[in-house]
Amino acid sequence: MKHDYPLAFQELANLLKTLPGIGRRSAERMVFTMLKWPPEKLALLGSAVSELQKKITQCPECWNLSSDGALCGICMNHSREKTLICVVEDASQIYNIENSGLFKGVYHVVGGKLSPLEGKGINDSNIQSLIRRIDANAVKEVILAFSSDVEGQATSIYIGEELKKKNVAVTRLAHGLPAGSDISYADSATIAAALHGRRPL
């Protein structure tokens, strides 16, 4: 006869399984580990999770992850080149590009990709804020760092059209990213090669 875990155990394991890369066995091991923790450590974990969306906000300048509504560390860094903006789909991709150690400009997160078949669009307010930044900082180049899948290409074309009226060079990542690949999973060397090989849109 199969022996089921207690209900509270199953509920937590099922929640953990929804995290990327976590399967059933991994989730169960995590719950067993947490059962061995002292109550204070469990309380800290619970507090960190429950406060996550309150404490981590979006940078009002670039929409990157930030704290308590303040500018993110990249936007506050005066050594960054404000006239060079790298546009990404999601904030998580900023950290991939930063790990390449090559890019010294700033970023802008548009919050999604165009996917007409799924009825998905990108946040128009993020595009408008990008245009305002281009005007305010006399931006010279905008790099569109989207994945090379169909949705990524469609998004690059859409943003490129929006920026045609601006006196700014619009380029996109090129060599190093295999066709159809997702930039979220590219390593730093591949990102570096793609940045070096960027071409006009």
N, C-alpha and C positions, 0 to 999 in steps of 0.2 A: 504494500500500500504506500502510495506517495505521501510524504510528510511535507505539508506546506509550512512556510515561514509564518510567524505571527503577522497580523494584518498591518500593523505599523511598520514592520520590517519591509513587507512587500510594497507598501505605498512609497516609502523612501527610495527603495531600489528602482521602482518604476519611474520615479522622477529623475534619478541619476542616469537612467538609461537614455533619457532624452538628450543628454549632453553629447556633443560630437566625440566620436571615438570610444564611447563607453558602451560595452555590451552587457548582457545579463550577468555573466560571471564577474566581470569587473565591478559592476554595481553592487552585487552581493558582497564582494570582498570589502568594498568601501564601507558598507553598512556594518559588517562585522568589526572593522577597524574602529568605526565611530563608537560602537558599543563599549569599547575598551577605554575610550577617552574619559578623562574626569569631567564632571558636569560643567566646570568653568570653561573648558575648551569647547564643548558643544554649544554653550551659550554664546561664545565669541563667534563661532561659525554661523549660528542662527542669526545673530545680530548683523554680521557682515553681509549675509545674503539678503536679509529683509531691508537693509539700508542701501543696497547696491544702486538701485535706480534713483534714489534721492541724492546720493553723494557724487555719483558719476554723471555728469551732464555733458552737453555739447558746447564746444568752443563757439562763442558768438561770432568769431571771425571766419573760421574755416570749417566748423562742424566736426572737428576731431573730438576725441574723448577729452574731457576736462573735469575739473572738480568745482562744485558749488557755483557754476555759471561763470567762472573766470576764464581768461584766455588760456589756451593750452601751452605747454612748454615750448613748442616750436614757434608759435606766434609771438611769444614773449622774448624769444631769442633774437637780439638785435643784430647778430652776425649773419642771420639767414638772409638770402637774397630775395627781397620782396618783389622784385620785378620778374621773377620766374615762379610760376605756379604749376604744380603737378595736380591734375584733377583725377580723383579716384572714386570708385563706386562706394566703398565702405571704409570706415575708419581703421579696420583691422589691416587693410592693405598698406597703410602708411608705415606700419612697423616693419613690414616686409621690405619696403623700399629703403627705409632708414638703415636696415641691417646691411645693405649693399655698401654703405659708407660713401656713396658717390654723389648723391643729390644734396645740394646745399640751398635749394630754394625753399618755398613754402608749399602748403597743400590746400586743396579744397575738396570736401566730401560732398558728392551730389546725392548720396543716399539711395542708390539703386541703379538698375539698368532698364532700358526700354525692352519690353517684351509684349508686343501687340497681341500675339496669340493668347497670352495669359491675361490680357487686360491690364498689364503693369506699365506704369510710367515712372518718370523720375520727378523728384520734388522741384517744381518750377521755382519755388522761393529760393532754393539753393542755387539755381542757375542765375536768378536775378542778383543774388548777393555776390556771385562770381563776377558778373558784369560790373557791379559797383566797385569791387576790388580792383578790377582791371583799370577802371577810370581813376580811382583814388591813388593808386600806386604806380601809375605810368608803366604798367606791366608790358614787358617786351616779348615774352614767350609763355604760351600755355601748353603744357604737355598733357595729352589725354592718355592716361595710364589704365586703360580698360582691358579686360580679358579679350582674347582673340576669337571668342565664339561669336555667333551671329548677333546675339543681343549686345555684346560689347561693341561690335563694329557699328551696329545701328545707333548706339548711344554716342559714339565718337562722331558719326556723321551729323547727328542731330545737334550736338553742342557746337561742332564746327560751323554749321549753318548759322547758329545763334551768334557766333563771334565774328562772322564775316564782315560786319559793319565796323568792327573795331580795328584800330591800327596795331595789331598784335600778331605775331607768328604763332600758328597753331600746328603743333606736331603731335605724333603719336608713337608709342613704343613699337619697335620693329624687331630686329634680329635677336634671337635668343628665346623668344616665346613661341613654342610650337603651336601650329594652327589648332584652334579650338580649345586651347588650354585656359585654365583659370589662374589669374595672377595671384590669387590668395595662396596657391600652393607652390609658387615658383621660389627657388632658392635665391640667395643673395647674389650669387655669381650670374645667374640667368637674368635677374633684374638689372644688374650692372651692364650686361651686354645689351639688353633691350634699351636702356637709357642712352648708352653710347651710340646705338644704331637708330635712334629715333629719326623719323622722316616727316616732311610736311604733309599735312592732311589734305 
